């Protein structure tokens, strides 16, 4: 119990320190949160063929915005080689006298276990919003959209060397959204005047690398530290008030995050996980609304 309290205290310290940081938060609509690309996914359905996960998360975003979301996910192991996952997400944002809530995305993916240590993932993110939310007939920035609004291809590979777990993945938009936000449409007194314009937004893809190493505290508690670099492949683009397409300078580049996963096994069928993420390095411009100074997630799992 003393060790457990120490781990919780460490997580709280990470949250307090995160007030001085900012990072891309892929927990909202990103590939780093799907089951097959997370740490310890190989042992999630060892003795059972089905698993349901449900979770809630909270984060602090740019521009004095708080975010809250939840999700439900189903994992099915069809045979020793093949498995499938389906996940539904929602997101709410609040800040600057603006509150929004909506369905986010559906993630569908298939996983192929080539051998004991090597796994491949192929999937898609299907948007449930076109990122076109508005208020008082004025388009809202991406920071207040429940989804990126893009249909994305997801490709990933995972490899385990002894206990060290390595993952690499690509998330590439195949379509773009219907956001029409221009900061110039808002009066100078509005907080939204300082947001990055994303009219006719064209978002580039991301590549992800993850390295994690599980540490068994006792028979029921496991701590898994993880390092998570995400590279945004090109500068994003938007169309200005003169109908001229422009690059959003400094939106390409590296975001480096740290995660800690704390798993508690209630029994063979039921478990709880706490996941906390904070950034170490960020891109200068992040117009997609995914910026987080910290993210905390609590998840319940049941296998059957």
N, C-alpha and C positions, 0 to 999 in steps of 0.2 A: 504493500500500500504506500510506503514511503517513496518508492521509486515512481509509482504512478502519479503521486502528487508532485514530485519533482518534474516529471515530464509535462504535466499540465501547467506548472509554473513557467517552464521554459517556453511553452506555446504562448502564454500571456505576455511574456517579455518580448517575444517576436512581434506580437500585435502592437505593443506600445512603441517599439522602435520603428514600426512601419509608417508612423505618421510623417516621417521625414523622407519617405521614399515613394516612387511610383513605378508601375510596370504594366505591361500588357497582361490583362486578366483573361486568360483563355477559358476560365471556368464558366463564362457566360454562354459562349457559342463555339467553343473551340475543340479541336481534336485531342487535346491533352487530357480531357476528362472522360473519354470513352473507355470502356472496360479493358479492351485488349491492349491499349497503349499506356495503361497505368501500372505501377509496380504491383508485384505479387498476383497478377491476373491469372497465372498458370495454375495456381492452387485454389482458385475461387470455387470451382465446381468439380473437385476431384472425385468425391464419392457420390455426387448427385448430378443429374443431367440438367436441372433447371435452377435458376436463381432470379429473384426479384430484389432490386435495390431501390430505395427511395431516400432522398436527401434534401436538405435545405442548406443554403449558403448565404453569407452576408459579406459585403465588402464596402470599402470606401473608394470612391472614384475621383477623377479630376473635377475641378470646378464646384467643389462642395456638394457633390452628389453621393448619396448612399444607394446601394443596390441590394436587392434581396431576391432570391429565386428558389425554385424547387424543381425536382425532376423525379421521374420514375423510369426504371430501366429493367428490361427482361433479357436474360442471357440463357441460351439453349445450347447444350453440347449434344450435337446430333450423333456423332461417333467419336472414336479416338482422335481423328484428324480434323474434323470439321465442326465449327461452332458458329452461331449467329447471335447478334445483339441488336436490340431496338431500344431507343431512348427518346423520351419526350421531355422538353424543358420549358420553363416559364421564367419571366424576369419582370421585376418592378424596379423603378428608379424614382428617387425623390430628392429634390434640391432646387434652390432658386425659385421657390413658389411654383414648381412644376412637378406633378406626380403622374406617372404612367405605369401601366401594367398590361402584359399581353403574353400570349403563347409565343415561344421562341422558335424552336426547330425540332425536327425529328431526325435522329441519327440512325442509320441502318448500315450494318457492316457484317461481313463474313470473315471468319478467321480460319486459317489453315495451318495446322501443326505439322511442319515438315519432318521434324524429329524432336527428340527430347528437349533440345535447347533452342530450336529455331521456329519462329512463327511469323506468318504473313497476314496482313489485314488489308481488305479492300472494302471501301464503303462510301457513303454519301451523306451530306448534310442537306436536308430538305427544309427550306424556310417556311414558316407559318405566318410570316409578316413580310411585306415588301419594303420595310423601313421608311414608310411614307407618312408616319404619324404627324399630325399637326395640332396646333392649339390656336383658337381664335383666328382661323384661316391663315395662319403662318406656319410653314414647315418647321419641325423641330430638328435639332442636330442629332447626329448618330448616338450621342450620349444618352438620349431619351428614347431610343428605339429598342424593342424587345428582341430583335434579330438583326443580323447583318443584312438579311434580305437576299442573300446569294445562295444559289445551288452549288455546292462544293463537292469535288472529288477528294476522297481521303485514301491514301496509300501508306502503309506502314510495315515495318519489319522489326521484330524483337529477337534478341539473342541473349542467352544467359551463360556466363562464364563462372562456374561454381555458384556463388551466391550473388555475384554482381550482375544486375539486370540492365541491359542496354536497349534503347528504343530509338529508331529514326522514323520520321513520317513526313509526308507532304500533304498540305491542305490547299487545294487550288480552286478558286471560284471559276465556274463554267458559265455563270450568268452574273449580271449585276443588279443592283436594287433600284428603287424608285424614289430615293431621297432627293429632296429639292431645297435643302436648307442653304440659304445665303445669309451670312452674318450681317450684311449691309441692309437687309430687310428690317432689322430691328433697330429701335431708337438707341442713341448713344447711352442712355440711362439704363438700358437693359443689360443684365448679366450675360445674356446669350449673344450679345454683340462681340464678346471676346472669344467665342467658340470658332473652331476651324470650319470653313465653308465646305459642304459636301454635295452641292447640287450636281446631279448626274454622276454620282460618285462611282469611280472605277477602282476597286480594291484589288491589290496584288495578292499573291499567294504567300504561304509561310512554310518553312521547314522547321522541324522540331527534332531535337536530340534530348534524350533523357538518360541519366545514369542514376541508379538507386541501389541501395544495399540494405537488406532487412536485418534487424538485430532482434533476437528473441530475448525479451526481458525475463519472462517466465513462460509457463506452458499456455497461458491465455493472452498475454500482452506482447505485442510486437511493435517496435519502432522502426520506421523506414525513412531515413533521410534521402533526399533526392535533389539533384541539380538539373535545371531545365532551361537550356538556351533555346530561344525561338528567333529565327532570322526572317524578317519581312523582305521578300525578294526584290522588289522594286518600289520606287516612289508611287504612292497612290495619285489619282488624278481627279479633278473636278472641273466643272464649267462655270466660269464667272458670270457676273451680271451683264457682260457684253457678249455673252454666248461664245466665249473663247475658252477652249480646254487648256488647263494648266496643270503642271505637276505640283504636288504638295511637297515642298522641299523638306528633306530630312525625315520623311516618313519611311524610307528604306532603312534597314539596319537591324541591330541585335538588341534583343531584350533577354536579360539573364535573371531567372527566378530560382529561388530555393523553396523546397517543399519539405514538410515533415508529416508523415502519416502515422497515426497511432491507432492500432487495431486491437480491439478487445473481443475475444471469442466467448460469447455467453455459453454456448454449447455447440455441438457439431453442426447444427442447422442454422443458428442465429449468431450474428456478430454486429458490432458497432465500430465505425471508424470516424476519427477526427482528423481532418486534413487542414493544415495551415500553410499558406503561401505568402512569401514576401519577395520583393525585387532587390537586386544588387546593381543592375545596369539597365538603362532604358533607351529607347529611341527618343529623339528630340521632339518630333511631331507624331501625334497619334490620333488621327482624325476619326478612327472607326468607333470610338466610344468604349473601347475595351480596357482603358487604363484603370488600374487598381493600385492603391497604396498598400492594401492587404486584402486577402480573401480567406475566409474560414468556412469550412464545410463539415457538416455532420451527416453521416449516412448509416442507414440500417439495412442489413442484408438477411434474407431468408433463403435457404436452399431446400429443394424438394425433388 
